[in-house]
């Protein structure tokens, strides 16, 4: 009797929480009352473990996303060129001079965002996000000449071409999905791309059979305000799913890690079933690890309460998207005020691998790098940049999430803060009205492993109307151990 009473009380509390959650306001770190035109920068506002120091390498960048180094130890940074908020600029590869100034080595077309860079034997390899023309992998010489290793990647949607990392003569990179959870919806119109590419949708890497899940929405592509759109998974907007419909797999595909020889050649799928495999890094033991951005509470199939994940990359594995978050099915995750998400795939293509670590709901855990030097400390552990929530567009948060650098013991899965802002509350510097970290998007250790470089995208305000990035607010930081 007591057990039955406790169960009743538990469900009463759960219902009460969901009711309260629906009416509580979102308080994301990008939801600023006033968006500053200029960024305040103060290294002493960043909290680090004892014995570590942070300093500014360069500032005044516009949408920086990653750094890399050549064989002489010179530092380079890329500016993305594109940002959510539908800002289209020319992406750039910049060399950072010892005094913090920058010179342009190479300028791309307005087909960003550039989401990652690595260097090997005289060449830079850049992941071009492809918001206008589709994703590409660029190979750029130190003289500023370029060639395209891969093009035509399905990168016109919500998520883009990411990475890259080199192993055994191959360049590995991530390709994000077109949508949040498999169905093109009106949230994709708010991102801008549905109006540009009304037929674009997710592409599986292998043949799949889908259940009859059709979402009905207002047809935002129609001039008639009464028109409805009915859309099924892995299909273009306003195209219904049919019973036992087979969606043919293709290469390239969305939601996958792929690879190509660094001197050019055939494109191969390494693993699939990711949502947005943003950061790839090579661990000291030669294993590739990948960060995966998880579902949002938006669109025609919102998913609630799923944290970003860190995985080991396993050959030919299927990582669970669009029906799992790690090894957990999302079909029982009740969205407050919404129906439970229904299973899209009739048959699972495999058993999703267990994640190495969970990194926080809406944390946007992106770039990753491994400590390789005992003089820096935490040798063999992964350091991950958390860009921070994009609430309210991705769903509601009750306080800011992310905006920091964390470290992960990949053997135990334990996640701990490494670099955060000094404040009573967590949040980006602009939200806290301080001068510390804003939106760390990637991290990279120096070639000798003695310094951790943090690429800070800069101020990106968010609202129900969309994103509002601030030009010239990006920073590259450097963290070293002093004792």
N, C-alpha and C positions, 0 to 999 in steps of 0.2 A: 504493500500500500504506500509506504514511504517512497519507494523507488518510482512508482507511478506518479506520485505528487511532484517529485523532483523533475521528472520529465515534462510534466505540464508546466511547471514554473520556468524551465529552460526555454520551452517554445514560446511562452508568453514574453519572456525577456527578449528573445530573438525577434519576434514580431514587433515589439516595441522599439527595438533598436533600428530595424529597417524603416519603420514609420518616421522615427526621428531623423534618420540619415537622409531620407528623401527631402525633408524640409530645411535641413541645415545648409548654410551657404558653403561654397567651395572657397578654400583659402590657399590656392597654389602660389608658389614663389614667383611666378611670372605675372600674377594678377596685381599690378601696380596701380596705385591711384594716380601717380604722376610718373611718366616715363622720362628718366633723365636724358638729356641730350648729350651729356659728357659723363664719362665714367671716372669715379674716384678710385685711385689705386694706392693701397697701403699694405705692404707685406706683413707688417706687424699685426694686422687684423686676421691673419691665418694661424690657426692652431695646429701645431705639429707635435709629434712625440719629442721628448727631451733629447737634446743633442742634434736636432735637425734645423736647418735654416732654409728659408725660401727667399728668392730674389726675382726681380723682373729681368727677363732677357730682352724682350722687345714688347712694345705696346702700340696702340693706334691701328691695329689690324682690323680688317672687315671680314667677318665670318671665317676665322682660321679654324682648321679642323685637325691638323696633324703636323708633326715634325719628323725629319729624318736627318741622317748624317752621312757624309762621304768618307772615303778612306783617309782623308787628311784631317778629319775631325770637324770640318765645317758644318754649320747647322743650317737647315733649310725648313721652310714652313709653307704650307699651301693655304690659300684663301679659297673658300668653297665656290664663290660666285653666285650660288643660289641659296636662299633661305626660305623656310616656311614663312608665309606672309606674302608669297608670290613676288619676291624680289629677285630680279634676274640681272646679274652683273657678269663680267668676264672673270673666270677663275684665274688664279695666278700661282706660280711657283716662285718663291722669294728666297734669296740667300740672306741670312742674317749676319751682318758684320759684327766684329767684336764690340763696337760701340753701341750696338742695338739698332742701328739703322738697317734698312733693307734695300736690296736691289732686285729688280725683276729679271729672272732667268728665262721664264717662259710664260706666255699668256695663252689661255685656251679660249674656245668659243663659248657662247652663252648656253652651255649645255650641262651646267652643274646640277647638283653639288658635287665638288670633289670631296670624297669622303675618306680618303686614306692614301698614304704614300709609303714606299719603301725604296731602298737604294741597293744596287749591287753592280760591281764591276763597271763603273762608268755610266750607269743608266739609272734614271728614276722611273719607277713604275707607279702610275697614278690610277686610282679607281674613280672614273668619271660617272657621276650619278645619272646623268642623262634624262633630265626632266623634260627636255624638248625633243631630242632626237633619239633617245634610247641610250642605255648605258654602254660604256666603252672601257677598255683597259689601254692606257696610253704608255708608251715607252719613250722617254724623253732623255736625250743626251745632255751632257754638261755644257755643250755648245748651244743648247736651246733648240735643236732639231727634234722632231717627233715622228713616231709611227704608231699606228693603231694595231695592237695585238689582237683585240677582240672588239667587235661592235655588234649592234643590234640586240643588246641585252634588254630584257623586259623590265625597264626601269622607269616607266612613264607615270607610275602611280604614287601611292603613299610613301613607299620605301624604295631605296635605291641600290646602286652598286657600291659595295663597301670593301673594307680590307685595305691592302692586300698583304700577303706574307709569302716568302720564298722558301722552298724546301726541296732539296734533291733535284734542282733544275726545273722545278715547276713553280708557277705563281698561283697561289690559292687566293680566292676572293669570295666574298659573300654577296648574294643577291636577295634583296628583300621582297616581300609580297606586294601585290598591287593594292590589297585591301587590308582591313583590320582582321577579319576572321573568315574570309572566303566569298563574301557576297558584295558586289558593287552596289553602293547606295548613295543617298544624298549627302552623306558626310564626305564622300569623294568629290562631290561638286564643290563643297566648301573648301577643299584643298586646292581646287582650281583645275585639276587635270581631267575630270569627267567631261567638262565642256570642250576641252581641247581634243580628247581622245575618247569619244563616246563608246567605242567598241572594245576598249582595252579591259582586260580582266586577268585573273590569276591563271597560271599555266602549270599543271603538275609535271613532274619529271618522268613519271610513268603513268600508264593507263589507270584510271580510277573509275569506279561506279558510284554515282551520287544518289542520295535519297531525295525524295520529292520535298524539297524545302524551298518555298517561294515566298519572297518578302514583297509586300505591297506598300508602296510609298507614293507620295505625290510625284508626278513626272516633271522633274526640274528641267528637262530638255524640251518640253512642249510649251508652246505659246498659250495653250489652253490651260487655265489654272485648275480646271476640273479633271484633267487627264491623270490617270494613275499609271504607275510603272510596276510591273510584277517581274521580279528578278530571282533567278536561281543561282546556286553556287558555281564558281568556275565558269560563269557565262557572262556575256556582255549585258550591260544595263538594259532592263526591260525585255529580257528573254527568259521564258519559263523553263524550269527543270521538268523533265519527263521521267516517268517511272523507269528505274533501272538504266538510266541514261549513262553511257560511257563517255568520259572525257579523255581524249587521247593525250598521252604524254608527249613532251617535246624537249629538245635541248636547243637553246637555253630555256630554263624554266624559272619560275619565281620561288622564293623561299628555299634557297639552296646554297650550298657551298660548292663551287666549281673550281676547276684548275685548267691551266694552259701552259705549255712549255714556254720558258722565258724568251726563247728565240722564235716563238710562233709555232702554231700547229693546231691540232684538233682540240676542241673544247670538251671536257669531261665533267660529269657530275660526280662529286665525291660523296655527298650526303644531302638529304632533302628533308622537308617537313619542318623547316624553321619558319618563324614569322619575319624577323628581321635580324639576320646574323651580322651584326655591325662590326664587332672587333675580332680580329684573328691575331694570335700571337704564338710564337714558338717557345715552348718551355725548355729549360736546360737539358732535359732528357730527350728532346727532339719531338715530343708530342705537341700537336697543334690544339690549342684551346680556342673556343669561340663564345662570345657573349651574344645572347639572344633577347631582343626586346619583346616583351610579352603583350598580350591583348589589351585593348582599350575598352572603355564602356561607352561605345558610340556606334552609330550606323545601324544597319539592318539586322545585325547579329551581335549585340553588345555582350561582352564577357567581363565579369566583375571579379576583382580580388586576386589576380594572377601576377606574381612577381617575375621580374626579369631573371634570367637563369644563365649560369656558366656551365658549359659542356666541354668534355673531351670530344674531339672530332674523330668519329669512327667511320671507316670506309663502308659505303653502301647502306648506312643506317638511315632510318626514317625517324625524325624527331617529334612527330606527333601533330604538327599543325595540319588542318584547322580544328582538330577535335580534342587535343590534349595540351596541357601545359607541363612539360616534362613527362613524367609517367602518370600524371593525374588527369582523368577525364574532366572536361569542362562542362559536361551536360548536367551535372548536379549543382553547378555554381549559380545560385539564384541571384539575379540582378534585382536590387530593390526597385519595385515598381514595374518590372519587365518580366516577360516569360523566360523560363530557363532556355539556354541555347540548345538546339537539337543537333544530333549527330549528322554530319554531312556525308561521310564516307560509309558506304555499305559494308566494306571490308577494310580493316586496317592493313596498310602495306607492310607492317612489321610491329615490333614491340619497341616503343620509344625508350631510348637509354635513360638511365637515371642521371639527373644533373649533378655536377660537382658541388654547386652552391646556389642558393637563392639570394637575390640581390635587391629585393624591395619592389613593391608595387608602384608603378609609374616613375621609378627612379631613372629610367633611360640610361641604363648601364652600357656604356659604349666602348671606347678604346681600352686596350689591355696591353700590358707589358710585364715581363718577368724580371725580378731581381736576380742578377747573376754574379754579384760581387759581395763577399762577406764584409768588405769595408763599408758598403752602404747599409748592409743589414738585411734581414728577412730573405736570405738567399733561397731561391726556388719558389718564392711566393708570388702570386699574381697581384698586380696593382691595376685597378679599374677606375676609369673616370666616369662619374655619374653626372650626366647633363642636367638632370632635374626634371620635375614634372612639367607637363604642358597643359595642366588644368586651366580652364574647365573643358577645353575641347576634347580631351581624352577621357574625361570622367571627373568626378568630384574627388578632391582630397581635402581633409580637414586641417592640414598644415603642410608646409612645403616638404617635398621628398627629394632626396638626391643633393645636387649642388656640392659635391665633395669628391675626394679620392679615397677609395677603400682598398684594403689589401685582403687577399684571400689565401688561407692555407689550403692548398688544393688537396692535401692528404686528408684533412679533417672536414673541410667545407666551412670552417669558421671564418666569418667575415668581420673585420674590425675597421673602424675609421682610421685613416692615416692623415689626411689633410682636410680640415673643416674650417668654417668661419667661427671666430670667437664671438659668441653671443649666447644669450639665454635661450634663444630659439634657433632652430635650423632654418636656413634659407640662403638665397643668393645675396651678394653684397648690396645690390640695388634695393632689394626688399628690406634688408636690415639697415639701410642707410649707412653702410660702412664701405671699406675699401678692399675687401678680400676677394675670395673666389666668386665668380659669377656663374658660368656654366662650363665646367670642365668637360671637354668632349673627347679628349684622348690623352694618353700618357705614353712616354717612350724613354727608356733608359739610354744613356749615352753609350757609345761602343765599349768603353771600359767598365761600364756598370757603376760608376761612382756618382752619377747624377741622374735624377728623374726629372724629365721635362714634361710640364703639364700645359697642354694647349687649351686655352680658355676662350670659348666661342665669343663671349661678350654678352651684352644685355639683349634678352629676347623676352619682351613682354607678351602676355597672352590675355585673351578675353573671349567672350562668346562670338565675337566678330572675326576672330582669327589671331594670327601672330603679328608682332610688331618688332622686328629686329632693329638694332641701333648700329649704324655704320661706325667704323673706327673705334669700337669699344673692345676689340679682342686683344688678348694678352698671351704671351708665352712666359711661363714661370719656370724656375729651376730650383729643385730641392736637393740639398746636399747634406751629408752628415759631418758635423763639426768636431766631434770628440774622438 
